[in-house]
Amino acid sequence: MSDDHTHVQEFFTARAAGWDSRFPDDGPAYAAAVAALGLREGDRVLDAGCGTGRALTPLRAAVGPSGVVVGVDLTPAMLEEAARAGRDRDGRLVLADVAAMPLRSRSLDAVFAAGLVSHLPRPARNLRELARVVRPGGALALFHPIGRAALAARQGRRITPDDLRAEPNLRPLLAGSGWRLTSYVDEDARYLALAVRED
């Protein structure tokens, strides 16, 4: 396992048990972001870097009982918290790295990724892996329940020009990874970038 993976696992393992209680009011933001994906009954969707699975319930509601919901995360402790919260009833939890997922190519209709981009060790390569598992025309939602400025203020730092989530940086990053950015919102109450899988 690389140092990148070890760092991410250590960071989230230490915070897993109290993660949901730290952000108790995020539910409506997750539901709105899932709604923006435009999922339909029977769709197959991945929650990439699912953490404690806060998106799994709205994803299940969007695709219905005939749909498929898979949550992939690198940190066992986060998946354990998801199961403890009963979210494994809404989707299958898989311990895996989003950089090399055990999923067939073009097997999904959409990917939901909350807070993922800033934790990717090789963003272009990792976003290509997300594109690999999505059919052409499928959707990607890069989401955070607060915007970049609000998150930076919460963490006591400033936004830098090289922030991958900034639209001028994100658009070419996605384009080079098999995605086309279709919508971008970065405001205090939410961050949501939507993209479509190119052919």
N, C-alpha and C positions, 0 to 999 in steps of 0.2 A: 504494500500500500504506500502511496506517495505521501510526502509531507503535507501536500495540499489536503489530501483526504483525512489524514490524521488531525490536522488543525480543525477542519470542519466538524469532524466527529467529536473532538474534544469540546469545541465551542457549544455544540448543540446537546451533547450528553449532559454537560453541566447544567443546562437550562431546561431540559425536557420536562422534569416533574412539575415545574411551575409555569410552563410556557403559556398555557391557556388562561390561567388566572392573571397573568400580566397584561393580557389584551382581551378583556372580557366583552368589549363592545364592538368587536370587529365583524361579527356575524352578518349584519346587513351589508357591509362593504363587500364581503365575500360573495354573498348572494347576488348582488348587483353585477359584480364582475363576471360571475358564471353566466348570468342572464345575457350579458353582452357578447358572450361566445356564440350565441345563436344555436345551441344544441337542440337536437330533435329526439323524439322518442326512438329508442333503439340504437342511438349513436354509441360509439366506442370512444372513451375519453381517458386520458392519462393525467393524473395529478403528479407532476414532476417535482421532486423535492417536497413531498406532501407533508413532512413534519408530523404534527399531531393529527393531521387529517381534517383540518377545519373546513376544507373545500369539499370533502367527500359527500356530505349530506346534500348540499345544493346541487352538486354534480349528479348524484343519484336521482334527485327530484327532476332534474332537467332531462335525463335520458330514460327515466322510467324503469320498470322492472325488466323490460326486454333489452335494455342497454347494458353496456359493460363499463365499469369504472375500476381503474387500477391506480393505486397510490404507490409510488416508488420513492424510497428514501435511503440514504446512505447510513443513517444513524439508528441502530437498533433501539436505543432508548426512546427516540421520537415515535417509532412505530409501536412500541410497547404502550406509550401514552395514548396513541390513537386507538389501540385495541381496548385499553382500559376505559376509554370514553365511549366505547361501543361503536366507533366509526368503522370498524371492520365489517359491520353489517351492511354498510353502504358501498363498500368497494373492497377489492382484494388488495391486501398490503403486501408489498414485495421489497425485500432488502436488496437493493442494487444501486449501482452508480449510474446516474443519468448520462454519463459519458460512454457507457457500454451496456445498454439495456437488453435484457433477455426477452425481447419482443420482435415479432416478425416485421419486416419492412412493409410499409404502407398498410399496416393493420389497424390503424386508428383514424378517427375522424377529427380529433382535436386534442390539444395539450393545454392544460392550465398550469401555470408556474407562478406561485406566490413567493416573492422575495428570493428567487433563485439566481438571477443573473449575476448579482454581485458576489456569489459564492462559487461561480464556475471557474476552475483553474485555467481552462482554455476555451474562452467563450465561443469563438468561431467554430471550433471543432465540436464543442458540446451542443451548440445550436443546430449544427448539421446532423448530429445524432437524433435530436428531437425531430428534425425534418424527415429523417430516414423512416421513422415509424409512423408517419402521418401520410395519408393518401394525398395526391395532388388536389388542391382546392380545399384541403382541410385547414383548420384554424389553430392559432396559437394566441394565448393570452398571457402576457407578462404583467403581473399584478403586485401591488403592495397596498395595504390599507391606508397608508398615508403617503403624501407626495415626497419627492426628494428633499425639498427644503425643510419640511417638517421633520423628516427622519434625521437629517443632518443636525438640526437643532436639538433633537432628542438625544443624539449621541455626542453632542458637544463638539461638532466639527463643522467645517464649511464644505460646500459643494465645490468640487474642482472641475476644471474644463475637460478632464479626461474621464469623467464619470460615464461609464458605459450606458447608463440608463437615459442620458440626455439624448433628445431626438437626433441632433446632428451626428452623434456617435452611433446610436442604435440603428438608425436607418441603413447605413452601409454595412454594419455588422450583420444585420438580418439578411440583407440582399446577398451578401457573400456566403450565406449559410443555407440558402434555399427558401427564404421567406421574403414576402413583400409586406412592408408596414402599411396598414390601411387606416389606422386610427391611433392617435396619441393624446393622452390626457395626463397632465402632471400638475395637480393642484393640492392644496393642503390636505383635503379630505381623501384623496386617492391618487394612485398612479396606475394607469392602465394603458398598455400598448398592445394593440391587436394586429395580427399579421396573418397572411394567407400563404399556404404552402404552394410554391411554384411547381410547375411540371418538371 
